[in-house]
Amino acid sequence: MFVLEKQRQRAPSARSLQTRARILDAAELVFAERGFEGASIRDIAHLAGVQVGLVAHHGGSKEELFHLIVARRAGELSRLRINALEAARASAPLDLATILDCFIRPYVELAQGGDSHWVAYGRLVAHVSADPRWRDLAAECFDRTAQRFIAEIAALFPGAGPGTVAAGQVYAVSAMLAHVHSAWRIGALSPGSDAVGLDRLIAFCTAGVYAILTSDG
């Protein structure tokens, strides 16, 4: 009987998978633009070109859909960061600039590579980071990788308190997101100026994090 029941189960059709992908992509853009409260299932359905009922079918409730959208890119980004860290460790001893580079560069390169969904994902991360109600979601999606990088930095600065190291990590993430999402402000404040490059962002983060880490000693 179990075998017969298993045989009756069908894998999702290509059309179903395509519909689900459209819904998730649309949800990502709407949540990124409007936040959780401002987003509506109707607007997500409209952008995806599907009926409202299909959003719930593929994504569950609004909160479940938000959770799914935040979680779906976290694994890929984490792998890129950890792989960069391990590659750097294999070639030379780690220093602060290298550790921060391994964390920051993968996301910035994805966001600046022409995929609007990675830009939108950064806005989602900012929404989650700014609202304590998403504490569990942040812990599930981001904390393991963040703690890995925090541990690497702490090993270089044993005199720094744990809270200071964590603060440095959070500040660096904020600068990373500002680099991607607020570059237009640099142009507005200094018309005609060149965009700040990724290497300068990492240099800025390294100097700032170093300053607070050494202030504990």
N, C-alpha and C positions, 0 to 999 in steps of 0.2 A: 504494500500500500504506500509506504513512504517513497519508494522508488517511482511509483506511478504519479504521486503528487509532485515530486521533484521534476519529473519529465513534463508535467503540465505547465510548470513555471516557465515564462518566457523572458528572455533578456529584453531590456528596453529597445525599442526600434530606433533606427537612425533619426527618424523624424522626432521622436520623443526626446532624444538626447540633444538634438538641435534646439528644440523648444526650450528645454531646461537651460541650456547655455545662454540663450537670448534673454531669458528671465533673470538669470543671475547677473549677466552683464548689465542689464537695465537697472536692476536693483542696486548694483554697485555705484552706478552713476547718480542715481536719485538719492541714495543715502549719503553719498559723498557731498552732493550739492546742498542738501537740505537738512542733514542730520537725521537722527532717528525720529524725533518728534515731527519734523516738518515733512518727512516722506510719507506718501500714501500708497497703499497697494494699487489703487486705481491708476495713479500716475506711472507706477512701475509697469503695470499691464499695458498701458497705452504706449509707453516707450518700447516695450518688447513686442508690441503688435499681437497681443494675445488677449483672451477673455480673462476677466478678473479671477474666476474660479481656478484657472490653470496656475496662477501664481501660488495660491495656497496648496494646490496639488503637488507642485514641484518644490516649494520652499517652506511650507508649513505656515505658522502664524507669522505676524510681522516681526516679532522678537526672534523667532527661530530663523527667519530669513536673514535678519541682520547678523545673527551669530554665524550663519553659514557663509555669508559674504566676507566677514572679517577673517574667518578661519581658512578660507579656501586658498589664499595666496601665502599665508603665514609659513607653511611648510616649505614651499619653494624658496622663499626669501631666507629662511633659516638655513637651509642647506647651502645656499650660495655663500652666506656669511661664514659658516663653519668650514666649508671647503677652502675659502680664502684664508682663513686663520691657519688651518693645518698646512696649506701650501707655504704660507709665509714662515711658519715655524720650521718647516723642513729645509728652508734655504738660509735662515739666519736667526739668531736670537731675537725674540720679540721685544719691541720697545713700544712706548705709548702711542707714538704716531702710527706705527704699523697696525696695532690693535684697533685703533679708531678707524683707520683706513679700511680694514677688513669688514668692519661693521657698517660704515657709511657708504662706501663706494658701490656695493652691489645694488642698493636701492636707488641711489641717484642715477646710476647708469641705466637701470630699467626705466625709471621715470622720464629720463631725457632721451630715451631711445625711440620715441615716436608712438608709444602705446599709451593712449589716454587712460586706459584702465589702471595702469600702474600709478599714474598721477592721482587718479581718484582714490586709489588704495591708500595713498599717503594721507589724504584728507580723512579717510575712515580711521586710520591710526590716530590722527589728531583728535577726532571725536571721542574715541575710546579712552585715550590718555587723559582727556580733560574731564571725564565724568566718572566719579567713583562707583556709580552703579554698575559699570562694566568691569569692575575689579576682577571678577572670576573669569570673564572672557579674556581680559588682558593676560591673566596668569596662565590660562590654557594656551594662548596663541603665541605669547611673546616672552614670558618670564624665563623659561628654561634657557633660551639663547642669550637673553640679556644677562642672566646670572653667570653664564659661561664667560662672557666678555668681562663682566665685573670681577670675576675671580682672577682672570689674567692680569687685569690692571692692579688689583689688590696685591698680587704677588710681586709686582714691581715696586709698590709703595707700601711696605708693611707698616709704616708709621701712620698711615691715613686711616681714619675710622671708617667702618663699613658704610655709615650713612653718607659720608663725604664721597666715597667711591660711587655709590649709587646715584648721588646727586650729579656727579660728573657725567655719568651715563645718560641720565635724563636730559641734562642740559645739551649734551651732544646730539641727542635725538631731536630736540627742539630746533637746534641750528640746522640740522639736516633737512627737516621739513620746511623750515623757512627758506632755505636755499632753493628748494624745488618750487614752493608755492608762493613765495613773496618776492621773487626776483624782480617783478614788475615795479616794486616799490623803490628799488635801487635806481631804475631808470627814471621814475617819477621825481625822485629827489636829486638826481644828478643826470639830467638829459644828455644823451650822447655818450655816456660813459660805457666802457666795456663791461660785459657781464663778469661777475666773479666766478672764477673757475673752481673746479672740484678740489684741486690741490690747495688752493687758498682756503677753502672751507675747512679742509682737514687740518691745515696749519692753524687756523683760528681755533678749532675745537681742541687741538693738542695743547696750545698755549693756555687756553682757559682751564681745561681740566687739570693740567700740570699745576697751575697757580693755586687751585683750591686743594689739590692733593698735598702739596707741600706746605700749605698753611696750617695743617694739623700738627706738624712736627715741632 
